[in-house]
Amino acid sequence: MSHTPFIWAAYSIGTVVLLWCALAPLSRKKSAIRDIRRIIQTEERSNDSNP
């Protein structure tokens, strides 16, 4: 019996997990930057409307 399919599956799963660990923070960073920009714009509009 060959163990090759199990080895390939383990490497594939490991690769997917490592890629997810590398790319997920980038996605969260973009989302956080977008949220911060939205908050800043809201505050600027609020400050502009106050005399």
Chimera marker file (.cmm) of the C-alpha trace (Angstrom):
<marker_set name="trace">
<marker id="1" x="0.000" y="0.000" z="0.000" r="1" g="1" b="0" radius="0.5"/>
<marker id="2" x="1.350" y="3.376" z="-1.015" r="1" g="1" b="0" radius="0.5"/>
<marker id="3" x="1.214" y="6.308" z="1.372" r="1" g="1" b="0" radius="0.5"/>
<marker id="4" x="1.643" y="8.850" z="-1.413" r="1" g="1" b="0" radius="0.5"/>
<marker id="5" x="-2.009" y="10.073" z="-1.450" r="1" g="1" b="0" radius="0.5"/>
<marker id="6" x="-1.897" y="10.732" z="2.281" r="1" g="1" b="0" radius="0.5"/>
<marker id="7" x="1.385" y="12.594" z="1.987" r="1" g="1" b="0" radius="0.5"/>
<marker id="8" x="0.067" y="14.742" z="-0.871" r="1" g="1" b="0" radius="0.5"/>
<marker id="9" x="-3.108" y="15.448" z="1.094" r="1" g="1" b="0" radius="0.5"/>
<marker id="10" x="-1.096" y="16.485" z="4.159" r="1" g="1" b="0" radius="0.5"/>
<marker id="11" x="1.118" y="18.810" z="2.110" r="1" g="1" b="0" radius="0.5"/>
<marker id="12" x="-1.910" y="20.278" z="0.346" r="1" g="1" b="0" radius="0.5"/>
<marker id="13" x="-3.755" y="20.955" z="3.583" r="1" g="1" b="0" radius="0.5"/>
<marker id="14" x="-0.608" y="22.436" z="5.115" r="1" g="1" b="0" radius="0.5"/>
<marker id="15" x="-0.135" y="24.723" z="2.122" r="1" g="1" b="0" radius="0.5"/>
<marker id="16" x="-3.733" y="25.935" z="2.276" r="1" g="1" b="0" radius="0.5"/>
<marker id="17" x="-3.452" y="26.636" z="6.004" r="1" g="1" b="0" radius="0.5"/>
<marker id="18" x="-0.181" y="28.536" z="5.576" r="1" g="1" b="0" radius="0.5"/>
<marker id="19" x="-1.615" y="30.604" z="2.731" r="1" g="1" b="0" radius="0.5"/>
<marker id="20" x="-4.686" y="31.400" z="4.812" r="1" g="1" b="0" radius="0.5"/>
<marker id="21" x="-2.474" y="32.472" z="7.735" r="1" g="1" b="0" radius="0.5"/>
<marker id="22" x="-0.515" y="34.746" z="5.407" r="1" g="1" b="0" radius="0.5"/>
<marker id="23" x="-3.448" y="36.297" z="3.511" r="1" g="1" b="0" radius="0.5"/>
<marker id="24" x="-6.147" y="36.654" z="6.184" r="1" g="1" b="0" radius="0.5"/>
<marker id="25" x="-4.380" y="39.519" z="8.028" r="1" g="1" b="0" radius="0.5"/>
<marker id="26" x="-4.072" y="41.454" z="4.771" r="1" g="1" b="0" radius="0.5"/>
<marker id="27" x="-7.808" y="41.223" z="4.264" r="1" g="1" b="0" radius="0.5"/>
<marker id="28" x="-8.472" y="42.353" z="7.841" r="1" g="1" b="0" radius="0.5"/>
<marker id="29" x="-6.031" y="45.248" z="7.401" r="1" g="1" b="0" radius="0.5"/>
<marker id="30" x="-7.872" y="46.484" z="4.309" r="1" g="1" b="0" radius="0.5"/>
<marker id="31" x="-11.175" y="46.261" z="6.145" r="1" g="1" b="0" radius="0.5"/>
<marker id="32" x="-9.794" y="48.136" z="9.157" r="1" g="1" b="0" radius="0.5"/>
<marker id="33" x="-8.344" y="50.903" z="6.977" r="1" g="1" b="0" radius="0.5"/>
<marker id="34" x="-11.691" y="51.259" z="5.191" r="1" g="1" b="0" radius="0.5"/>
<marker id="35" x="-13.507" y="51.520" z="8.533" r="1" g="1" b="0" radius="0.5"/>
<marker id="36" x="-11.061" y="54.113" z="9.868" r="1" g="1" b="0" radius="0.5"/>
<marker id="37" x="-11.424" y="56.232" z="6.720" r="1" g="1" b="0" radius="0.5"/>
<marker id="38" x="-15.213" y="56.075" z="7.062" r="1" g="1" b="0" radius="0.5"/>
<marker id="39" x="-15.000" y="57.202" z="10.705" r="1" g="1" b="0" radius="0.5"/>
<marker id="40" x="-12.664" y="60.066" z="9.811" r="1" g="1" b="0" radius="0.5"/>
<marker id="41" x="-14.993" y="61.242" z="7.034" r="1" g="1" b="0" radius="0.5"/>
<marker id="42" x="-17.963" y="61.097" z="9.398" r="1" g="1" b="0" radius="0.5"/>
<marker id="43" x="-16.094" y="63.140" z="12.011" r="1" g="1" b="0" radius="0.5"/>
<marker id="44" x="-14.992" y="65.695" z="9.410" r="1" g="1" b="0" radius="0.5"/>
<marker id="45" x="-18.569" y="66.112" z="8.213" r="1" g="1" b="0" radius="0.5"/>
<marker id="46" x="-19.699" y="66.474" z="11.821" r="1" g="1" b="0" radius="0.5"/>
<marker id="47" x="-17.050" y="69.135" z="12.490" r="1" g="1" b="0" radius="0.5"/>
<marker id="48" x="-17.889" y="71.015" z="9.295" r="1" g="1" b="0" radius="0.5"/>
<marker id="49" x="-21.575" y="71.230" z="10.193" r="1" g="1" b="0" radius="0.5"/>
<marker id="50" x="-20.866" y="72.641" z="13.662" r="1" g="1" b="0" radius="0.5"/>
<marker id="51" x="-20.394" y="76.435" z="13.601" r="1" g="1" b="0" radius="0.5"/>
<link id1="1" id2="2" r="1" g="1" b="0" radius="0.2"/>
<link id1="2" id2="3" r="1" g="1" b="0" radius="0.2"/>
<link id1="3" id2="4" r="1" g="1" b="0" radius="0.2"/>
<link id1="4" id2="5" r="1" g="1" b="0" radius="0.2"/>
<link id1="5" id2="6" r="1" g="1" b="0" radius="0.2"/>
<link id1="6" id2="7" r="1" g="1" b="0" radius="0.2"/>
<link id1="7" id2="8" r="1" g="1" b="0" radius="0.2"/>
<link id1="8" id2="9" r="1" g="1" b="0" radius="0.2"/>
<link id1="9" id2="10" r="1" g="1" b="0" radius="0.2"/>
<link id1="10" id2="11" r="1" g="1" b="0" radius="0.2"/>
<link id1="11" id2="12" r="1" g="1" b="0" radius="0.2"/>
<link id1="12" id2="13" r="1" g="1" b="0" radius="0.2"/>
<link id1="13" id2="14" r="1" g="1" b="0" radius="0.2"/>
<link id1="14" id2="15" r="1" g="1" b="0" radius="0.2"/>
<link id1="15" id2="16" r="1" g="1" b="0" radius="0.2"/>
<link id1="16" id2="17" r="1" g="1" b="0" radius="0.2"/>
<link id1="17" id2="18" r="1" g="1" b="0" radius="0.2"/>
<link id1="18" id2="19" r="1" g="1" b="0" radius="0.2"/>
<link id1="19" id2="20" r="1" g="1" b="0" radius="0.2"/>
<link id1="20" id2="21" r="1" g="1" b="0" radius="0.2"/>
<link id1="21" id2="22" r="1" g="1" b="0" radius="0.2"/>
<link id1="22" id2="23" r="1" g="1" b="0" radius="0.2"/>
<link id1="23" id2="24" r="1" g="1" b="0" radius="0.2"/>
<link id1="24" id2="25" r="1" g="1" b="0" radius="0.2"/>
<link id1="25" id2="26" r="1" g="1" b="0" radius="0.2"/>
<link id1="26" id2="27" r="1" g="1" b="0" radius="0.2"/>
<link id1="27" id2="28" r="1" g="1" b="0" radius="0.2"/>
<link id1="28" id2="29" r="1" g="1" b="0" radius="0.2"/>
<link id1="29" id2="30" r="1" g="1" b="0" radius="0.2"/>
<link id1="30" id2="31" r="1" g="1" b="0" radius="0.2"/>
<link id1="31" id2="32" r="1" g="1" b="0" radius="0.2"/>
<link id1="32" id2="33" r="1" g="1" b="0" radius="0.2"/>
<link id1="33" id2="34" r="1" g="1" b="0" radius="0.2"/>
<link id1="34" id2="35" r="1" g="1" b="0" radius="0.2"/>
<link id1="35" id2="36" r="1" g="1" b="0" radius="0.2"/>
<link id1="36" id2="37" r="1" g="1" b="0" radius="0.2"/>
<link id1="37" id2="38" r="1" g="1" b="0" radius="0.2"/>
<link id1="38" id2="39" r="1" g="1" b="0" radius="0.2"/>
<link id1="39" id2="40" r="1" g="1" b="0" radius="0.2"/>
<link id1="40" id2="41" r="1" g="1" b="0" radius="0.2"/>
<link id1="41" id2="42" r="1" g="1" b="0" radius="0.2"/>
<link id1="42" id2="43" r="1" g="1" b="0" radius="0.2"/>
<link id1="43" id2="44" r="1" g="1" b="0" radius="0.2"/>
<link id1="44" id2="45" r="1" g="1" b="0" radius="0.2"/>
<link id1="45" id2="46" r="1" g="1" b="0" radius="0.2"/>
<link id1="46" id2="47" r="1" g="1" b="0" radius="0.2"/>
<link id1="47" id2="48" r="1" g="1" b="0" radius="0.2"/>
<link id1="48" id2="49" r="1" g="1" b="0" radius="0.2"/>
<link id1="49" id2="50" r="1" g="1" b="0" radius="0.2"/>
<link id1="50" id2="51" r="1" g="1" b="0" radius="0.2"/>
</marker_set>
